[in-house]
Amino acid sequence: MKILLRQARVVDPANNLDDIRDILIDRGKIEKVASFISAPVEQTVDCKGKIIIPGIVDMHVHLREPGREDKETIASGTKAALKGGVTTILAMPNTNPTIDSVEQVRLLKNIIKETAHTNVVISAAITKGRLGKELTDISKLKKEGVVAITDDGSSVDSSLLLAKALRKAKEHKIVVICHCEDRLLSGNGVVNLGAVSTRLGLRGISKESEYKRVQRDIQLAEKARCPVHIAHVSCKESVEIIARAKRKGIKVTAETAPHYFALSEEELLTYDTNLKMNPPLRSKADVAAIKQGLIKGTIDVIASDHAPHTISEKDIEFDRAEFGIIGLETELSVSITELIATRLLTWSDLVRKISLMPARILGIDKGTLGEGKSADLVVIDPNKEWVVQKEGLVSKSKNSPFIGRQLKGVVEYAVFGGKIAYKSQ
C-alpha cells in the first residue's frame, strides 16, 4: 500500500534533515523524501503543523513474557509502545525463566513472531539465571540473533566474571549493558539516601551504590578494550565519571530515563509507590546534572526502563512495593515537555537520543528516515497537550508516576513496516 505523508516538518539527524517534506511509503519502505511528491497513492495524510521523526528505538524495556504475563505480554507491551511512538524495543532478559540460553531465545522469538505489534530485538543475560556465578554461552546467543547481553535488575558483582564477559563480548561483537548497583551499598534501601529519606522514615539508597559500580564497570571495559553501555544513569557523580571516561577515549555510552530528568525525590513526600524505582529518584541537583549530561552529550540515550507491575505489587506499603514504573506511553511526551518545550534540546538532539543513537549502539538498521529504509516513523502533534489517565493506558499494568500530569506532544500516527499501526482517537 502506498501512503503519502504530506508537508510535515521532518526531523532526521542521520541525514541532517530538519525541514518541511513529503514522505512516500511503498511496500514497507520509505520510497522518497522530497519537498513535494506527486504520485498515485492509496492514502494521503495531511501532516501540516506536525512533526515526523523516525520510530523510537527503546533499548530498555521489560516485557515480562515469559513468566509474568499478568504484568505485561509481548502483545500488550508492543501495543502500548505504538501509542508512545516506539517502533523498536530491546526486551530485557529478566523474565521467568531468564533469557540465558539458545532455547529460551528461540521460545521468545516465537512469541514475538506470533504476537508482537512492533519490532522486538532480544537481550540475553550475562550470567546464567542472572545469578552472577557462571557466564552464558555468548557465542551461541549471538549466533541466535541476540544483540545485547545484560543482567539488568542485577549487577555482576564479580569483577573477574564481568571482565571475562567483556572480552567475550568484544570477540563476538555484542553489546554489554551494565546495571550498576553495588548491593552491599544499596542494601535494603527503597528511596534516595538523604534528607527526604530521613523525613519519610524510609531506608535510603546511597548514590555511591551506583557511581562506584559505574566507575568499576568502565575501568573493566577499558582494560578489555570493549565498548560498554551504562543503563539508567540517575546521579551527578555517574554523569561526571562517564564524561571523564569519554574524554579519555574510552568507548562508553550511557542512558537515562525520563523520570530521572522530570522528577526528583521531593515527589516522594506523597508516599506514592508509583514513584518507587531502582535506581531511585534523586535530588534536584542530580536532576539538573542529568539534564546537563543530555545537553552536553555525556548521556547518549533516553530509554523508558518500562517495568510493569500489578496493582497488588504496588498498592501496598512503600517498603514492600516492587521497584519500577511503566514508561512506553509517556517517554516521548515527558521528553517533549521537559526538554523541548524548555529549549534544553532541539528536536534533532532528541531524535538522536531516542531513535538514532540506540539503533547505532545496538547495531540495528533503524532510527533514520533515509530512502530505502524501513518505514518505521511517528507523526507527532508537538503542541497538543494531554493528561495521563489510568484508564487510558494501553499497558497491562498501570504503575505510572505521571498519572494526572499534563504533558505536551501527542503521537497522531505510528507507522510500522510501512503500515499505519496506530492512530490517535
N, C-alpha and C positions, 0 to 999 in steps of 0.2 A: 504493500500500500504506500502510495506517495503522499507525503504530508509536507505542506509548505508553512513554515513559521515566518510570519511577515512582520518586518520592521521593529524588531526588538533591539535593545542595547545588548550586544553580545560580548561577554567578558570571557576571554580565553587566553590567559597569560602564557600558555605553552606556545601560542602563535602570536604573541604580542598584540593581541586584539582587544580593544575596548571601544566599540563604535556601533552605530546603527547598521544592522544587517538583516537579510533574509537568510533562512536556512532551509534547504531542500533535503528531505529524508526519503530514501527509497531502499527497499529490501534490507532493512535493518541498519543501514549505513548512512552517514552524512555524505550526501552526493555533492552538495555545493553550498558554499557560504559566500554571499556576494551582496553588494549594495542594493541590487534589485534583481529578482529572479522571475522570469516569465516561463511557466511550464504547466502543462496539463497535470493536475493532481486530483486525488480523491477527496482531500481535506485541506482547507486553508484555515489557519488560526491567526487572528489579528492580535499581534503582540505589542502594539504601540503602548508606550509607557511602562512596559515590562522589561525585566532583565532575564537573559538566558545565560546559564552557566553550565559547565559540564556536571553530570551527575556526581553527587558527593560520594567520595570513597571513604567510608568509615572503617578505620583499621583497628577498632577496639569495641567489639560487640559480643555480649553473652546471650546466645540464643536458647540456651538451656536444654535443647534437644540433642541427644537422647537423655532421658532420665528424669527431667523435671518439666514435663510438658504442661503441668499445672501452672507454671510461671510464664512460660513462653514456648512457642514452637517455631520451627523454620518458617511455616506459613504465616503465623500471626506477626512474627518479628519483621519479616520482609514486607508485609503489608504496611506495618507501621513505618518502616523505613521509607517507602514511597511517599507517604504523606509528608514526611520531613525532607524530601528531596534526595534521599540516599538511594543510589542505584547499585552500589557495590559494597559488600560487607566482608570484613575479616572476622570469622567466627572463632571465638576463644575456645580453648580445649578443656576448660574445667567443667565438663559435663559428667554424667554418671551412666556408663563408665567414662573415664578420661579418654580423650582422643590421643592415645600414646602408641598406637600400633597401626600397621597397614590394614588390619581387619577392621578396626574402628574407623579409620579414614574412609574405607570403602562403604561401610554402613552409613556414615554421614553423607557421603557423595550421593548415595542412592536416595536418601531422604530429600536432599537438596534438589536432585533431578526431578523428583516426583511432586514436590510441594512448594519450592521457592518461587517468589514473585520478582526477585531481583537476582543479580549476580552474587553468589556467596563463594568466597575463597576460604581455604581452611588453614588454621594454625594448629600445630600439634604440640604436645608437651615436650619440654626439655628432658624431664626425668619421668620414669615410669610411675604412673599414678600421681604425678606431681609431688612425690614424697621426698625428692632431693637426695635419693640414695643411689640410683642407677640410671645411666643415660638411656634414652630411647634410641632406636636404630635410625639415626638421622639420614643416612644414605638412602635407606628404603623409603622413608617418609617423603623425602624429596622426589624420588622416582614416582611416587604415588600421586604427586601433584601438590603436596603441602608447600606453602610459600613462606611460612614463618614458624619458628618454634618459641614457646614461652611457657613458663609455669605460672602464668598470670593468676593472681589471687595469693600466690606464694612467691617468695624469693628463693633462689638456690643458695642455701647457706654455705655450702662447701665451696671455697674458692678454687680448690683443685678440680672439682667436678665442673664448675662453670667454665674454668679455663679450658678444660678438655672439650666441652661443648662448643666453645667459641672457635677452637681450632678445627673441629669437625664441620662447623657451620661455614667457616671460610673455605674449606676444601670442597664442600658441596654447594656453595653459593646459595645459602638460605639465610633469611633474616632472623636475627636473635632479638627478641623483645624482652626487656627486663622489668619485672615488677620489683621495685626497690623498697624493701622493708626489712629491717632487722628486728625480728620478733622479740629478741632479748631486750630491745629498747622500747618497742611499742607495747609489749606485754599485753595486758588485758584492757588497754585504753579504748575509749569509744569516741572521744572528741579531741580536738587540738589541745595540747597542754598549754595552759596559760590562765590569765585572769578569768576568762569566760568559763573554763572547765571548773575552776575553783568556785565561781559564783553558782554554777549549776549543780555542784556537788557530784560531778561525774569524773571518772578516771581519764587522765589525759594521755594523748599520744604525742611524743616529742617529735620535733622536726628532725632531730638527729637520726631517728629511726629511718627516715627517708634519705636525707642527704649524705649520710655516711655510707650507705649502701650504694647510692648513685656514684659516689667517688670510687668505691671499690670496684664496681662493675665496669666503669670507664677505664680504670687502670688495668684491669684484666683484659679488656678489649684491646687496649693499646699494646700490651705485651703480645697478644695473639695476632695483632695486626688484622683484626676482624672488625667490620662495622658493627655497631650496636645501637639499638633503639631503646630509649628510656620512656617507659609508659607513665601516664597520668602524673605529670610534674605538678606539685602543689605549693612549693615554698620557695622563698627568696634564695636560700642557700643552694638549693638544687640548680636553680637558674644560673647562679654565679659559677658553680662548678662546671656546668655544661658549656657556658660561654668561654671559660678558660680553656677547656679541652678543645673546643673548636678553634680558638686562636692558636693553639699548639699544633693544629693539623690532624687531631685525632678524628677518626670517622665515626662521629656520634650524631644521631638525630634524636629529637625529643617531641613528645606530645603533651598537651594538656587537654582538659575537658571544659566545656562551657561553665560548669558550676564553679570552677576554680577562678574564673575571672568575673563571674556575675554575682557570687555570693561569698559572704565571709562568716566566720564563727559567730558574729553578732546575731545572725538569724536564728541561732540555736536556742535563744532565750525563750522561745515558744515550746521547747521540748518536742518539736515535730520530728518524728523518726524518719520522715521522708528527706530529712537533711542529714541523716547518718550515712556516711560513706567512708571508704578507705582508699587512699589517704583521706583524712578528714578535712572539712572546710577550715581554712587557716585564718590568720589575722588580716586586717585591712592592708597592712604593709606587704604581706605576701601576695594579696590580690593585685596590688599595684605593681609588684615585681613580675608577676605572671603577665600582666598587660605589657610591661616593658619588654619582657622576653619575646612576646609575639611581635611587637613593633620592630625590635632590632633583629629579628630572625634567629634568635637563640632557640626559640621553640618553633619547630618546623610545621607541626601538625596540630589541628584541632580534631579530636575524636570524642565520641559520646560516652564511652565506657558504660554503655547501656547494660544495666544489671537489674532485670526484673525480679520482683519478689511478690509473694501472695499477701493478701490483707492480713492473714493470721501471723505472718512473719514480720509484719511492720506495725500493725496496730496493737502493740504490746509495750511493756516498759522499755525505756530507752536502752538500758543495759543489755536487754535480751533481744532486741530487734536486730534483724540482719543488716549488714552493711550493703549499701548500693542503691542506685536510683535508675529510673529509665531516662532515656535521652534522645532516642532516634527521632522523635516527632518535634522536638524543641531545639535541637542543637543549632540549626540554621537560623531560626528566628532569634534565639538568645545571642548568637554571634552578630547578627544584624543590629539588634538593639544595643548591645554593649560595645561593639567595635566599629560598626559602620556609621550608625546614627551619631555617635560621639566623635567621629572622624579620627579615630585612633588608627584604623586601617582603611585602605582603599578596597574597592571591590576586587581588583586584581590580587591584592595582598590576601584577601580572604579566600579567594578561589585557589590560590596556591596552597593554602593551609588545609583546606577541606577536600580538595579534589586532586590537584596535580602532584603535590609532594607525597601524600600517602601512596598514590599509584606508583610513583617513581621508587619510593623506598621498598615497596613490595614487589617491584619488578613486573607490574602488570600494565597492559596497554589500555589504560583508562585515564580520565582526568583531562581530556582535551576534546575540542570540537573541530579538529582537523578533518579535511575532506578525506573520505575513505575510512574514517574511524567509526567504531560502533556508535550508533545514535542513542547514547545514554545522556540525557540532559534534563534540565529543570527550568521551567518558566516561572519567574517569581514576580509578584506584585510587591515592590520594595517598600511602598508607603502604607499598605493596608495593615491595620492593626487587628489583633485578635486576643481574646482572653483564653488562657489554657483552662479547660474544664474537664473534670474527671470523666464525665460521661462521653466526651468527645474523643477520648484517647483510643487509638486502634490497638495498641499493645494489650496483650492479655492481662498484664499487671498494670497497676495504676500509681506506682510509687514515684511520683514526680514532685520535686520541690518547687516546681513552677506553677502548680495548680493555683488558680486565682490571679495570676500575674498577667498583665497586659504586655504583649510582645509585638514587635514590628517585623513585617515581612511574612508574606503568605505564599506557599507553593500553589500556583494555579494549575500547573500540569507537571507531571513527571513522565518523561518518555524513556522507556527501557527497551533496548533491542529494536528501536525503530517504531514501536507501538506506544500509543498513549496508555500508560499503565495506571495513572492516577489523574483524576480531575477534581478540583475542589468544588464543593457544593455551592 
